[in-house]
Amino acid sequence: MGSQLKLSANALTVLEKRYLTKENTKVVEKPEEMFRRVAKNIANVEKEFGTDKESIKEVEEKFYELMVSLDFLPNSPTLMNAGKDLQQLAACFVLPVEDSMESIFETIKNAALIHKSGGGTGFSFSRLRPANDRVQSTGGVASGPISFMKVFNSATEVVKQGGTRRGANMAILRVDHPDILEFITAKEKGEELTNFNISIGLTEEFMDAVMDGRDYPLINPQNGKVVKRISAAKVFGMIVEAAHKNGEPGIVFLDRINDENPTPNLGEIESTNPCGEQPLLPYEACNLGSINLSNMVKEGELDFERLKKTVELSVRFLDNTLQASKYPLEKIKQMVRGNRKIGLGVMGFADCLIKLKIPYDSEKAINMAEKIMEFIQYYSKECSQKLAQDRGAFPNFADSLYSQKGIEIRNATTTTIAPTGTISIISGVSSGVEPLFAVCYKRNVLDNESLVEVHPLFEQIAKERDFYSEELMEKIAQKGSVAGVLEVPEDVQKLFVTAHEISPRRHIEIQSAFQRHTDNAVSKTVNFKSDATKEDISEVFIQSYKLKCKGVTVYRDGSRDAQVLTVGDKKKSDSMAEGVQPRPRPSTTFGTTVKKKIGCGNLYISVNSDQYGICEVFTNTGRQGGCASQSEATSRLVSIALRAGVDKDTLVEQLKGIRCPACIRRNGIEVTSCPDAIAKAIDSIGTTLKNQGSIEEVTAGEANENKIVDKCPECGKKVRFESGCNICPHCGYSKCG
C-alpha cells in the first residue's frame, strides 16, 4: 500500500502558488498529480540505459513513493518543470566573466537566459582588471568589477526568473584583487546590487597573513603583477565590520574548495551558486535534492535501513534528472553531462534531533550530524559506483581525482547541503540543517487578525505531557522561545532551543560536522542576536576557517533591510535611530489616475500602490497650465511620507482644505487647491482599495518599528533569513530562487 500524501495548509498554499500547473491562472493540477508528473518524467530516462518498459514503470512507482512519502524532494525547478515544455531542472549555475567587453556582455546575455529558465547564477569577477587600470586597445581606463556588477544587477532586474521571480546572483571577488576594499563595502547602503549576494574569496595566503599579522599582496589579474601590499588584519577587519552591519559579504575559502575539486584538470573553481553551497566550474550546473531526516526516525531511533534505501533511490533519481533536463546553453549541457555532478542533501535535521531527544546545541547533536552525513556520503558513493557499472562513469572521468584512485563512479560529486526553504515547507519540516527559528510565532491573516503557529512536535509533546493551553502558546509566541517559560518542563526547553539561543560556536560546529562528509559545501547561517559585537563575527570567521568549512554566512538580527521573521518585542533598527527611512519604491506598482478641475485648468493625479498600501503620487497639469512645481513638490513629499509609513489619513487631514484663490474664486470647482485635490484623490482611492482588500495598510507605528521592510514582496507577510537567503515561510518566496 502506497503512502498517503499528508500536507499542511501552508504546504498547500505554497504548492498552489508556485508549483502546481496552472491554465489561465487557475490551478489544474493536484499535488499527487504533480508528483506523478515528475516521477514519470524522470523515470522515462531509464529507457536511454536499456531498461525495459515494465522495469521503467517500477522505477516510476518507486520515484513517486519516494516523493509522496516526503522522504525526499528534488530542487524546485524539477518539481515545477519536469514533464512540461520548459523541462529545465537545474537550480544553480556558474558562468565565467573574462576580461573583455565581448565576454562580459556574452555572460550577461547567458545569465538572462538562465534566469528566464528559472535558475540562479554565480560569477567570479576576479579576472576583471581593476578600476583605473590602463586599457591598451583604447587608451582609456578600466571601470573595474564593481561597475560591471551594477550592469549585471540591472539586467537581472528586468528579467523575471521563470516568469515568477527575479533571478538571484552570487558575486565573488578574490581577496587579493586590487578593488577588494570597494567590493567589501559595495552593499553597505543597501540600495545597490539588490539582486546579488556577495562573498569574498579568501586564500590560504591571506588567512596565514591574518593569523601572523602580516601584509599580503594585491595582484593585478591582467598581468599578475603585485600592485601593492596591505595589512591582512585591516582587510579582515573591514570584512567583519561589513558583515556585522548587514550580513554581507560572506566568505568562501577558495583554496580549500579547489583542494577538493574533483576535476582539477578541467579548470579552477572560482565561484559558487547564489547561496554558496555549490562550488562549480564555469558553465557547470548542479541538480540538488534533499532527504527528509525527520521521516528517518522510528520509535525514537534513527532508521538507518530506511535512510539507506532513500539515499540509493535519491541518487538514481538525481542522476536521471541530469539526463532529463534541458539546459539554456549547449556549453552548459556539455559540462553538466561531462561531470554529472549531483548534490544530495538533507532537511528536517532540527526536527530529527527533537524526535531523537537530542538538543541542537549539544555535543550529541554534533556527533549525530557527522554520523548521519558520513552514512549518506558512503551510500551515495556506493550507489554512484553501481550506476557507473551499468551506465558508465562520467565522461570527464579521466580528468578526475577518482581516475587517479582507480574508483569508477557515475557522478563527480554526490552530496551538497542546500537551503530547502520551499521544499521544507512542503514537507512540513525545518529547513536544511538549520535550527528552529521559533517554537511558536504569530502569522498575520486577513482583517488584521493573527493566528499562533505552533511547531507540531512541540504541540504534540505539550499535549502528551499535559501542559498545553492556547494561553501558553500565545505567551510563547510573544517571544518565539520557550527558554525561561516556567510552564514548560526544563528538558523540553532544552530540546526546543532556537537559533538565537545557540552559541555561534555551536552553529559552526554543526556546519563543520556536515562539511566533513559533504563533497560540495554546506549552506547554513550563523545567527547572532542584535547586540552581537564585531569580535563575535570575527571569532566565527576564524573558527569556520579552523574547522575546515568551505565558507560561512552570518546574520545579526535586525542588521538587514529585509528583516527576518520577528518574534516578540523588537528594537528599532540603527537606521531608525537616525530617522525614519522610506521603504524602496517597488519596481512594479498598480494605480488609478483621476482628473480634477482646478482654478487654472485640469490636474491629473495618479495614485499608485504596492501590497503594503499607497506608495506614491504623481501629478500632471493639463494643457492649460497650472502650478506644476507646487503640485510636483507636494506629490514628492507625500510619496516619501507614505513609503516611510506615515498614515494616509494623517496626510489627507493635513492637505485637505488648503485654499488657493484660483480655485475658490471660480464656479464649478470642487476642490479648494491642488493639495486639496491630491488629498481627496488619496482618500477616495485608498478607501476603495481597503474595501477591496487588495492592500494591507501600513501605519506610522509599524514604520517606526521597521516592520515595513521585513515583509515578503509577494504575499506581504514576514520573511526570515536562513541559509544565506530571505525565505518566506508563508508563500514560499525565496530571494535566492
C-alpha positions in Angstrom: 0.0 0.0 0.0 1.5 3.3 -1.0 1.9 6.3 1.3 -0.9 8.8 1.7 0.2 12.3 1.0 -0.1 14.5 4.1 0.3 18.2 3.6 -0.2 21.2 5.9 -2.4 24.1 4.9 0.8 26.1 4.4 2.2 23.5 2.2 -0.9 23.5 0.0 -0.7 27.3 -0.2 2.9 27.1 -1.4 2.2 24.3 -3.9 -0.8 26.2 -5.4 1.1 29.5 -5.7 4.4 28.1 -7.1 4.4 24.5 -8.2 1.1 23.1 -9.4 0.3 23.5 -13.1 -2.0 26.5 -14.0 -4.1 27.3 -17.0 -5.2 30.9 -17.3 -4.0 31.5 -13.7 -6.3 28.7 -12.5 -4.7 25.6 -10.7 -5.5 22.5 -12.7 -3.2 20.0 -11.0 -3.4 18.3 -7.6 -0.3 17.7 -5.5 -0.4 13.9 -6.2 -0.6 14.7 -9.9 2.4 16.9 -9.7 4.5 14.1 -8.0 3.2 11.6 -10.7 4.2 14.1 -13.5 7.7 14.4 -12.1 8.1 10.6 -11.3 7.0 9.6 -14.8 9.2 12.2 -16.5 12.4 11.3 -14.5 11.8 7.5 -14.8 11.4 7.7 -18.6 15.1 8.5 -18.8 15.7 4.8 -17.9 15.0 3.8 -21.5 18.2 5.5 -22.6 20.1 3.0 -20.5 18.3 -0.1 -22.0 15.7 -0.5 -19.2 12.5 -2.3 -20.4 9.0 -0.8 -20.1 7.9 -2.9 -17.2 11.0 -2.0 -15.2 10.6 1.7 -16.1 7.1 1.5 -14.6 8.5 0.0 -11.4 11.1 2.8 -11.2 8.3 5.4 -11.7 6.4 3.9 -8.8 9.4 4.0 -6.6 10.1 7.6 -7.5 6.5 8.6 -6.9 6.5 6.8 -3.5 9.8 8.5 -2.6 8.3 11.9 -3.1 4.7 11.4 -2.0 6.0 10.0 1.3 8.0 13.2 1.6 11.1 11.1 2.3 12.9 13.1 -0.5 12.2 16.1 -2.7 14.2 17.4 -5.6 15.0 21.1 -6.0 12.2 23.4 -7.0 12.9 23.6 -10.8 12.5 19.8 -11.0 9.1 19.9 -9.3 8.0 22.9 -11.3 9.2 22.0 -14.8 9.6 18.2 -15.1 7.2 16.9 -17.8 6.5 20.4 -19.1 7.8 22.2 -22.2 10.4 24.2 -20.2 12.0 21.0 -18.8 14.8 23.0 -17.1 15.5 21.0 -13.9 18.7 22.6 -12.5 18.7 25.2 -9.8 22.2 26.6 -9.8 24.7 27.7 -12.5 28.1 29.4 -12.7 29.2 31.5 -15.7 32.7 32.8 -16.5 33.4 36.5 -16.6 36.6 37.1 -18.7 38.3 40.5 -19.0 36.8 41.7 -22.3 33.7 43.6 -23.3 32.7 40.7 -25.5 32.9 38.1 -22.7 31.2 40.4 -20.2 28.2 41.1 -22.3 28.0 37.5 -23.6 27.8 36.4 -19.9 25.1 39.0 -19.2 23.1 37.5 -22.1 23.6 34.0 -20.9 22.6 34.9 -17.4 19.4 36.4 -18.7 18.6 33.1 -20.4 19.3 31.2 -17.2 17.1 33.5 -15.1 14.4 33.2 -17.7 14.5 29.4 -17.3 14.3 29.6 -13.5 17.9 29.2 -12.4 20.3 31.3 -10.3 23.8 32.3 -11.4 27.2 32.7 -9.7 30.0 34.7 -11.1 33.6 35.5 -10.2 34.6 39.0 -11.1 38.2 38.3 -10.1 39.6 38.2 -13.7 38.5 41.8 -14.5 41.2 44.4 -14.4 40.9 46.9 -11.5 39.3 50.3 -11.8 41.6 52.9 -13.5 43.8 50.3 -15.0 45.0 51.2 -18.5 43.2 49.6 -21.4 45.8 49.4 -24.2 43.4 48.7 -27.0 41.5 52.0 -26.5 44.0 54.1 -24.5 41.2 54.6 -21.8 41.0 53.3 -18.3 39.0 50.3 -16.9 35.9 50.9 -14.8 36.6 47.8 -12.6 34.5 44.9 -11.4 32.0 46.8 -9.3 30.8 48.9 -12.2 30.1 45.8 -14.2 28.4 44.1 -11.3 25.9 47.0 -11.4 25.3 46.3 -15.1 24.6 42.6 -14.3 22.3 43.7 -11.5 20.3 46.0 -13.8 20.0 43.2 -16.4 18.7 40.8 -13.7 16.1 43.4 -12.6 14.3 43.3 -15.9 14.2 39.5 -16.4 11.6 37.6 -14.4 13.1 34.3 -13.2 11.0 31.5 -14.7 8.1 34.0 -15.0 7.6 34.0 -11.2 10.6 35.6 -9.5 13.6 37.6 -10.3 17.0 36.0 -10.8 19.4 35.6 -8.0 23.2 36.1 -8.4 26.3 35.4 -6.4 29.3 37.7 -6.9 32.7 36.6 -5.7 35.9 38.6 -5.7 39.3 37.2 -4.6 40.7 38.9 -1.6 43.9 39.7 -3.5 42.1 41.7 -6.2 43.2 45.4 -6.1 39.5 46.5 -5.9 38.8 44.3 -2.9 38.2 47.3 -0.5 35.5 48.7 -2.7 33.9 45.3 -3.1 33.7 44.7 0.7 31.6 47.9 1.1 29.6 47.5 -2.2 26.3 46.7 -0.4 26.8 48.9 2.6 24.0 51.3 1.6 21.5 48.6 0.6 20.1 50.3 -2.5 22.6 48.8 -5.0 23.3 45.3 -6.1 20.0 44.2 -4.7 20.0 41.1 -6.9 23.3 39.9 -5.7 24.7 38.0 -2.7 28.4 38.9 -2.4 31.2 36.8 -0.9 35.0 37.3 -0.6 37.1 34.6 -1.9 39.7 34.1 0.8 43.0 32.3 0.2 45.3 30.4 2.4 48.0 33.0 2.0 45.6 35.7 3.2 44.4 33.7 6.2 48.0 33.0 7.2 48.8 36.7 6.9 45.8 37.5 9.1 46.9 35.0 11.8 50.5 36.3 11.7 49.6 40.0 11.5 51.4 40.4 8.1 50.7 42.3 4.9 49.7 40.5 1.8 49.9 41.3 -1.9 47.1 42.8 -4.1 47.6 41.4 -7.6 46.5 42.8 -10.9 44.8 39.8 -12.7 45.6 41.3 -16.1 49.4 40.8 -15.7 49.9 39.0 -12.5 52.0 41.9 -11.0 51.8 43.0 -7.4 50.1 46.4 -7.2 50.8 46.9 -3.5 50.9 45.1 -0.2 48.3 45.9 2.6 47.5 44.8 6.1 45.6 41.5 6.0 44.3 42.3 9.5 42.9 45.6 8.3 41.1 44.0 5.3 39.8 41.2 7.5 38.5 43.8 10.0 36.7 45.6 7.1 35.0 42.3 6.1 33.9 41.7 9.7 32.6 45.3 10.0 30.5 45.0 6.8 29.2 41.6 7.8 28.3 42.9 11.2 26.5 45.9 9.7 24.3 44.0 7.2 25.3 40.3 6.9 27.4 40.7 3.8 29.9 39.9 2.4 30.0 36.2 3.2 33.3 34.4 2.9 34.3 31.3 0.9 37.7 29.6 1.2 38.8 29.2 -2.4 41.9 27.2 -1.9 40.1 24.7 0.3 37.3 24.4 -2.3 39.9 23.7 -5.0 41.8 21.2 -2.9 38.7 19.1 -3.2 37.9 20.0 -6.8 37.2 16.5 -8.3 38.2 17.5 -11.8 41.2 19.9 -11.4 42.4 19.2 -15.0 39.3 20.9 -16.3 39.9 24.2 -14.5 39.8 26.1 -11.3 36.6 26.6 -9.3 36.2 30.4 -8.8 32.6 30.8 -7.8 29.5 29.2 -6.3 25.8 29.4 -6.8 23.7 32.2 -5.1 23.5 30.5 -1.7 27.1 29.4 -1.6 26.7 25.7 -1.1 27.5 24.6 -4.7 31.0 25.5 -6.0 31.1 25.0 -9.8 33.4 25.3 -12.7 32.4 27.8 -15.4 29.3 26.6 -17.4 28.6 23.9 -14.8 25.2 23.4 -13.2 24.1 21.0 -10.5 20.8 19.2 -9.7 20.0 19.1 -6.0 17.6 17.2 -3.8 17.1 16.7 0.0 16.3 13.8 2.2 13.8 14.4 5.0 15.6 13.4 8.1 12.5 13.8 10.3 11.0 10.9 8.4 14.0 8.7 9.2 13.3 8.4 12.9 11.3 5.4 14.1 10.3 4.9 17.7 13.0 7.3 18.9 15.8 5.8 16.9 17.3 6.6 13.5 16.1 4.1 10.9 19.3 3.5 9.0 17.7 0.9 6.7 15.1 3.4 5.5 17.8 6.1 5.2 20.0 3.7 3.1 17.1 2.9 0.7 16.2 6.6 0.4 19.8 7.5 -0.4 20.1 4.9 -3.1 16.9 5.8 -4.8 17.6 9.5 -4.5 21.0 9.2 -6.2 19.4 7.3 -9.1 16.7 10.0 -9.3 19.2 12.8 -9.4 21.4 11.1 -12.0 18.3 10.7 -14.2 17.5 14.4 -13.8 20.8 15.3 -15.4 19.8 13.4 -18.5 16.1 14.6 -18.5 16.9 18.3 -18.1 17.0 20.8 -20.9 19.8 23.4 -20.5 19.8 27.1 -21.5 23.1 26.8 -23.3 24.9 24.0 -25.2 28.1 24.6 -23.3 26.2 24.0 -20.0 24.8 20.8 -21.3 28.2 19.6 -22.2 29.8 20.5 -18.8 26.8 19.1 -16.8 26.7 15.8 -18.6 30.5 15.7 -18.7 30.9 15.8 -14.9 27.4 14.6 -13.9 27.6 16.4 -10.5 24.6 15.8 -8.2 24.0 17.3 -4.7 22.1 15.1 -2.3 21.5 16.8 1.0 19.1 16.9 3.9 16.3 18.8 5.5 14.4 18.4 8.8 17.6 17.9 10.8 16.3 20.0 13.7 13.1 18.0 13.8 15.1 14.8 13.6 17.1 15.8 16.7 13.9 16.6 18.6 12.4 13.2 17.8 15.7 11.7 19.0 15.5 13.8 22.2 18.9 15.5 21.4 19.2 19.3 21.9 20.6 21.1 18.9 23.3 22.8 20.9 24.8 19.7 22.4 27.8 17.5 21.7 25.4 14.7 20.9 23.9 16.8 18.1 27.4 17.4 16.5 28.1 13.7 16.7 24.7 12.8 15.2 25.3 15.3 12.4 28.5 13.7 11.5 27.1 10.2 11.8 24.2 10.9 9.5 26.2 12.7 6.8 29.0 10.1 6.9 26.3 7.4 6.3 24.7 9.4 3.4 28.1 10.1 1.8 29.2 6.5 2.0 26.0 5.1 0.4 25.7 7.9 -2.2 29.2 7.0 -3.4 28.4 3.3 -3.3 25.2 3.8 -5.4 27.1 6.1 -7.8 29.7 3.4 -8.4 26.9 0.8 -9.1 25.4 3.2 -11.6 28.8 3.5 -13.2 28.8 -0.3 -13.7 25.5 -0.1 -15.5 25.7 3.3 -17.3 29.4 4.1 -17.4 31.5 6.6 -15.4 31.0 10.3 -16.0 32.6 11.3 -19.4 35.3 13.5 -17.9 36.4 10.7 -15.5 39.9 10.5 -17.0 40.5 14.1 -15.8 39.3 13.4 -12.3 40.8 12.6 -8.9 38.7 9.4 -9.0 40.7 8.2 -12.0 43.9 8.6 -10.1 42.5 6.5 -7.3 41.1 3.9 -9.7 37.5 4.4 -8.5 35.0 4.3 -11.3 32.0 6.4 -10.4 29.0 7.9 -12.2 29.0 11.4 -10.6 31.9 13.7 -9.9 30.1 14.8 -6.7 27.1 13.3 -4.9 26.5 15.5 -1.8 25.6 19.1 -1.1 23.8 20.7 1.9 21.5 23.2 0.2 18.9 25.6 1.7 15.5 24.0 1.4 13.2 27.0 2.0 10.2 26.0 -0.1 10.6 22.2 -0.2 10.9 22.0 3.6 7.6 24.0 3.8 6.0 21.4 1.5 7.5 18.6 3.7 6.4 20.4 6.9 9.9 20.2 8.5 12.7 22.5 9.5 14.9 23.9 6.7 18.2 22.2 5.8 20.5 21.8 8.7 19.2 25.0 10.4 17.9 25.0 14.0 14.3 26.1 14.7 13.8 29.8 14.3 10.8 29.9 16.6 8.7 27.4 18.6 5.6 29.5 18.2 5.0 32.6 16.2 2.2 34.8 15.1 1.1 34.7 11.4 -0.9 37.6 10.0 -4.1 36.7 8.3 -6.9 38.8 6.8 -8.6 41.7 8.6 -5.6 42.5 10.8 -6.1 39.3 12.7 -3.3 36.8 13.5 -3.0 33.1 14.2 -0.5 31.5 16.5 1.6 28.9 14.6 2.9 26.2 16.9 5.6 23.7 16.0 3.8 20.4 15.6 6.3 18.4 17.7 6.1 20.9 20.5 2.3 20.8 20.4 2.4 17.0 20.5 4.7 16.9 23.5 2.8 19.7 25.3 -0.4 17.7 24.9 1.2 14.4 25.8 2.7 15.9 29.0 -0.4 17.9 29.8 1.0 21.5 29.7 -0.7 22.6 26.5 -3.0 25.6 26.5 -3.8 28.3 24.0 -2.9 30.9 26.5 0.6 29.4 26.9 1.1 29.2 23.1 0.1 32.8 22.9 2.6 33.7 25.6 5.4 31.7 23.9 4.6 33.4 20.5 5.3 36.8 22.1 9.0 35.9 22.1 9.1 32.8 20.0 11.2 30.9 22.5 10.3 28.6 25.5 13.5 29.5 27.3 12.6 30.5 30.9 8.9 29.8 30.4 8.1 28.2 33.8 5.1 26.2 32.5 7.4 24.3 30.1 9.5 21.5 31.6 13.2 22.1 31.6 14.1 19.2 29.4 11.6 20.4 26.8 13.1 23.9 27.0 16.5 22.4 26.2 15.1 20.3 23.3 13.3 23.2 21.6 16.3 25.6 21.6 16.0 28.2 18.9 18.6 29.8 16.5 19.4 32.9 18.7 19.8 30.8 21.8 22.5 28.6 20.2 26.1 29.9 20.6 27.8 30.9 17.3 30.4 28.3 18.1 27.8 25.5 18.1 26.4 26.8 14.8 29.8 26.4 13.2 30.5 23.1 14.8 27.3 21.7 13.3 28.2 23.1 9.9 31.7 21.6 10.2 30.3 18.2 11.2 28.2 18.1 8.0 31.0 19.6 5.9 33.4 16.8 6.8 31.3 14.3 4.8 30.0 16.6 2.0 31.6 16.8 -1.4 30.4 20.4 -2.1 29.6 22.9 0.6 27.1 23.4 3.4 24.5 26.2 3.3 23.9 27.5 6.8 23.6 30.8 8.6 25.2 31.6 11.9 22.6 33.6 13.7 23.5 36.4 16.1 21.4 38.5 18.4 21.2 42.2 17.6 23.7 43.1 20.3 26.4 40.9 18.9 29.8 42.6 18.6 32.2 42.7 15.7 34.5 40.5 17.8 31.8 37.8 17.8 31.6 37.9 14.0 35.4 37.8 13.8 35.6 34.8 16.0 33.1 32.9 13.8 35.0 33.6 10.7 38.3 32.4 12.3 36.5 29.4 13.7 35.0 28.4 10.4 38.5 28.5 8.9 40.0 26.4 11.6 37.1 23.9 11.5 37.6 23.5 7.7 34.3 24.8 6.5 34.2 25.9 2.9 32.5 29.2 3.6 30.2 30.9 6.1 27.3 33.3 6.2 26.4 35.3 9.3 23.3 37.3 10.2 22.9 39.7 13.1 19.3 40.2 13.9 17.9 43.4 12.6 21.0 44.2 10.5 19.5 44.0 7.1 16.7 45.9 5.4 14.9 42.7 4.7 14.5 41.6 8.3 14.0 38.0 9.4 10.8 36.6 10.8 10.5 38.6 14.0 9.2 37.2 17.3 8.5 39.1 20.4 9.4 42.8 21.0 11.9 44.2 18.6 14.3 47.0 18.9 14.4 49.8 16.4 17.0 49.4 13.7 20.1 51.5 13.5 18.6 53.4 10.6 15.6 54.3 12.7 17.8 55.9 15.3 18.9 58.2 12.5 15.4 59.0 11.4 12.6 57.2 9.6 13.7 55.7 6.3 11.2 55.2 3.5 10.9 51.8 2.0 12.4 51.5 -1.5 10.0 52.1 -4.4 8.9 48.8 -5.8 9.7 48.0 -9.4 6.0 47.5 -10.2 3.0 49.3 -8.8 -0.7 49.5 -9.7 -2.8 52.6 -9.6 -5.5 54.9 -10.7 -5.4 58.3 -12.4 -8.2 60.8 -11.7 -8.9 64.2 -13.3 -9.7 67.2 -11.0 -10.7 70.6 -12.3 -8.7 73.3 -10.6 -8.7 77.1 -10.9 -6.1 77.2 -13.7 -7.1 74.1 -15.7 -7.1 70.4 -15.1 -4.9 68.4 -12.7 -4.3 64.7 -13.4 -3.5 62.8 -10.2 -2.0 59.2 -10.4 -2.2 57.3 -7.1 -0.1 54.1 -7.1 0.1 51.3 -4.6 2.0 48.2 -3.8 1.0 45.3 -1.5 1.5 47.5 1.6 -0.6 50.3 0.6 -0.4 53.6 -1.4 3.2 54.3 -2.1 3.4 57.2 -4.4 1.5 60.1 -6.1 2.2 61.7 -9.4 0.6 64.8 -10.8 0.4 66.3 -14.3 -1.2 69.6 -15.3 -3.3 69.7 -18.5 -2.5 71.9 -21.5 -4.0 74.9 -19.8 -1.1 75.0 -17.3 -1.3 75.3 -13.6 1.0 75.3 -10.5 3.1 72.4 -11.8 6.1 72.9 -9.4 3.8 73.2 -6.4 1.9 70.0 -7.3 5.1 68.1 -8.0 6.7 69.2 -4.7 3.6 68.1 -2.8 3.5 64.8 -4.7 7.1 64.0 -3.9 6.8 64.8 -0.2 3.6 62.8 0.0 5.2 59.8 -1.8 8.2 59.8 0.6 6.0 60.1 3.6 3.7 57.2 2.5 6.7 54.9 2.0 8.1 55.9 5.3 4.9 54.6 6.9 3.1 57.9 7.6 -0.6 57.1 7.9 -2.6 58.0 4.8 -5.4 59.6 6.9 -2.9 61.9 8.6 -1.6 63.2 5.3 -5.1 63.7 4.0 -6.0 65.6 7.1 -3.0 67.9 6.7 -3.6 68.6 3.0 -7.4 68.8 2.8 -8.9 72.3 2.9 -5.8 74.2 1.9 -7.1 77.1 -0.1 -6.0 78.7 -3.4 -7.6 81.9 -4.7 -7.7 80.5 -8.3 -9.9 77.6 -7.1 -12.2 79.3 -4.7 -13.0 82.2 -7.0 -14.3 80.1 -9.8 -17.6 78.4 -10.0 -17.9 74.6 -10.5 -14.6 73.8 -8.8 -15.0 71.0 -6.3 -11.5 71.4 -4.7 -10.0 74.3 -2.8 -6.4 73.9 -4.1 -4.0 71.4 -5.8 -3.0 69.9 -2.4 -6.7 69.6 -1.5 -7.3 67.7 -4.8 -4.4 65.4 -4.1 -5.7 64.7 -0.6 -9.2 63.9 -1.9 -7.7 61.6 -4.6 -5.7 59.7 -2.0 -8.6 59.4 0.4 -11.0 58.2 -2.3 -8.6 55.6 -3.9 -7.3 54.4 -0.5 -10.7 53.8 0.8 -11.6 51.8 -2.4 -8.5 49.7 -2.2 -9.0 48.9 1.5 -12.6 47.9 0.9 -11.5 45.6 -1.9 -8.9 44.0 0.4 -6.2 44.5 -2.2 -3.7 46.2 0.1 -2.5 46.0 3.6 -2.4 49.4 5.3 0.9 50.2 7.0 0.8 52.5 9.9 3.4 55.0 11.1 3.9 52.9 14.2 4.8 49.9 12.1 7.2 52.0 10.1 9.0 53.2 13.2 9.3 49.6 14.3 10.9 48.7 11.0 8.1 46.3 10.1 7.6 47.6 6.6 10.8 46.2 5.1 10.6 42.7 6.7 7.8 41.6 4.5 7.6 39.2 1.6 7.4 41.2 -1.7 4.8 38.7 -3.0 2.4 38.0 -0.1 3.3 40.8 2.3 3.9 38.5 5.3 7.1 38.3 7.3 10.2 36.7 5.9 13.1 35.0 7.7 16.8 34.9 6.9 18.3 31.4 6.6 21.0 29.6 4.7 22.2 32.9 3.2 18.8 34.0 1.8 15.5 35.6 2.6 12.7 33.0 2.7 9.0 33.5 3.2 7.6 30.6 5.3 4.1 31.5 4.2 4.1 31.5 0.4 7.5 30.0 -0.4 9.1 33.1 -1.9 12.9 32.9 -1.9 15.1 35.8 -2.9 17.7 33.3 -4.0 15.4 31.2 -6.1 
